[in-house]
Amino acid sequence: MLALIDEHRTSDTIALDPDQLRPSPFSLTVYGDPSEEVEDLIASIHEHGILVPLVVAPGSEPETWEVISGHRRLASARAIGMTEVPCQVRSIPEGEARQAAVLEYNRQRRKTFSQLMREADALEQLWGAQANARRRANLLGSDRAECRNSDDRAAGAGRTDAAIARHLGLGGKDLYRQARTLWRMAASGDARAQSGVAQIDRGTRTIHAAYKDLRRRDRFGSDFRPTPYDVWAFRHDRAFGIPHPGSIPPALVAHTLHYFTTPGALVVDPMAGGGTTLDVCQSMGRRCLAYDLHPVRPEIHPHDVRLGIPPEAHGADLIFCDPPYHTMLAAQYAPDSVATASLNGWMEFLHDLARHAFEALRPGGYLALLLAAQTEKDIPAGFGYIDHAFLGYEAARQAGFLPERRISCPMDGAYLPQHVRRARTEGRLLGQVRDLLVMRRPSRPMEKPPFDLASTGNRPV
Ligand SMILES: C[S@@+](CC[C@H](N)C(=O)[O-])C[C@H]1O[C@@H](n2cnc3c(N)ncnc32)[C@H](O)[C@@H]1O
């Protein structure tokens, strides 16, 4: 390919005004906006100037040039206010040849996964078009030898996944196929695949791991084997929900759905976070309406649960609530979240939540309330801990719910190794107590309990 580029060489290095240079639209599509990644380059160009000339071809307007290689250098030169940049002019024709040249010049650059996959899209198209042209030429009986330069050999192999994987330096064809599946699902708007792509771009997940997440999505399908115990100690699983502060192990939701709903049930999550409930519902055939004050996925609708449960979610079979707790993790949530409320404000929120849930559930429907005990900070004077589950129980009872089940759900991975070491040294207990309260809206208005545990003194009434 470089031989092809050299064929188009028309000048030695000349100085051009940056105002005459236009970025290649194709390069912007594949590699994104170059001005976002030029801080280091600006410093270097400031000190040493531009050491390697840009490569340009005649632009579509007179007196302009399209940049084939050197978009980051151009962005840096503009940022510094340079009036001339060194350029080498090539007469590469517009269209496919110019796109191929852009890809070739970028071959050795360090790329994100998204940039690589956009290159793959472009290569599939370019090589596919070349292969079609060759097939047509063969049908017309033209001399096949004409096509035998190195580019055509690449193009001949280019229709295979192995050749594209090799060209991109992405490993073998199997890994490329996994990458492509993930990329296609992300392009179709799948929020979990998009999150996987973003994680690979950031270097926090491998292609293989993100692909395996996709394959585990039916983990709670027909062969789901629930635990029969009421202690649900499960681990996080990145196949469900997208990374979010306070996200929960999906098996907690799966067990709640299994024991308290039937297929087709309407499940509502008014504080959906990264969408764990949404994804588990999808894998278990439940309908789900998800809301959050600050939605992070398109399937989660913006709504403040303090205003009630939205009308379209009324008649729900189950409302799953995983609220942020009073001040815990508050720094990780938006300032208007209930996480920043005072303890009194937070308790009021719980009472409102229980009332709203009661109104929205169908008679006989369930409220599932996940609440951890607060042991670490902002504990009122004289208290060793705040029993959020107890407060939730009171709120739900006062709203009219009947207790159905209390399930122990110890927290998974809530502490970093250094926290554990420090607690050991200081002889402190680390809190992992968390409960899932499942409360039932009575089926009939007259259904009343024989006693009221929520009243002061716990005396039978
Ligand atoms: C603990 S997180 C939920 C995590 C979720 N279960 C998951 O697995 O990703 C609590 C969520 O409540 C949301 N939230 C806080 N105050 C809210 C409010 N008033 N209305 C709706 N959502 C709220 C926060 O934005 C946050 O996403």
The ligand as a Tripos MOL2 file, in Angstrom:
@<TRIPOS>MOLECULE
LIG
   27    29     1     0     0
SMALL
NO_CHARGES

@<TRIPOS>ATOM
      1 C1        -28.3140    2.2230   44.4950 C.3       1 LIG1
      2 S1        -28.6070    2.9780   42.9380 S.3       1 LIG1
      3 C2        -29.4860    1.7220   42.0650 C.3       1 LIG1
      4 C3        -28.5500    0.7110   41.4860 C.3       1 LIG1
      5 C4        -29.2430   -0.3460   40.6430 C.3       1 LIG1
      6 N1        -30.0290   -1.2520   41.4320 N.3       1 LIG1
      7 C5        -28.2150   -1.1130   39.8330 C.2       1 LIG1
      8 O1        -28.0480   -2.3290   40.0080 O.co2     1 LIG1
      9 O2        -27.5130   -0.4720   39.0200 O.co2     1 LIG1
     10 C6        -29.8230    4.1470   43.3270 C.3       1 LIG1
     11 C7        -30.3330    4.9990   42.1760 C.3       1 LIG1
     12 O3        -31.3730    5.8410   42.6670 O.3       1 LIG1
     13 C8        -31.3620    7.0160   41.8730 C.3       1 LIG1
     14 N2        -32.1240    8.0660   42.5900 N.ar      1 LIG1
     15 C9        -31.7500    8.8070   43.6390 C.ar      1 LIG1
     16 N3        -32.7380    9.6550   43.9970 N.ar      1 LIG1
     17 C10       -33.7630    9.4210   43.1290 C.ar      1 LIG1
     18 C11       -35.0750    9.9720   42.9800 C.ar      1 LIG1
     19 N4        -35.5140   10.9240   43.7820 N.pl3     1 LIG1
     20 N5        -35.8600    9.4950   41.9760 N.ar      1 LIG1
     21 C12       -35.4210    8.5200   41.1480 C.ar      1 LIG1
     22 N6        -34.1900    7.9730   41.2490 N.ar      1 LIG1
     23 C13       -33.3800    8.4010   42.2390 C.ar      1 LIG1
     24 C14       -29.8900    7.3350   41.7140 C.3       1 LIG1
     25 O4        -29.6960    8.1670   40.5700 O.3       1 LIG1
     26 C15       -29.2990    5.9440   41.5590 C.3       1 LIG1
     27 O5        -29.1530    5.6210   40.2020 O.3       1 LIG1
@<TRIPOS>BOND
     1     1     2 1
     2     2     3 1
     3     2    10 1
     4     3     4 1
     5     4     5 1
     6     5     6 1
     7     5     7 1
     8     7     8 2
     9     7     9 1
    10    10    11 1
    11    11    12 1
    12    11    26 1
    13    12    13 1
    14    13    14 1
    15    13    24 1
    16    14    15 ar
    17    14    23 ar
    18    15    16 ar
    19    16    17 ar
    20    17    18 ar
    21    17    23 ar
    22    18    19 1
    23    18    20 ar
    24    20    21 ar
    25    21    22 ar
    26    22    23 ar
    27    24    25 1
    28    24    26 1
    29    26    27 1
@<TRIPOS>SUBSTRUCTURE
     1 LIG1         1 GROUP 0 **** ****
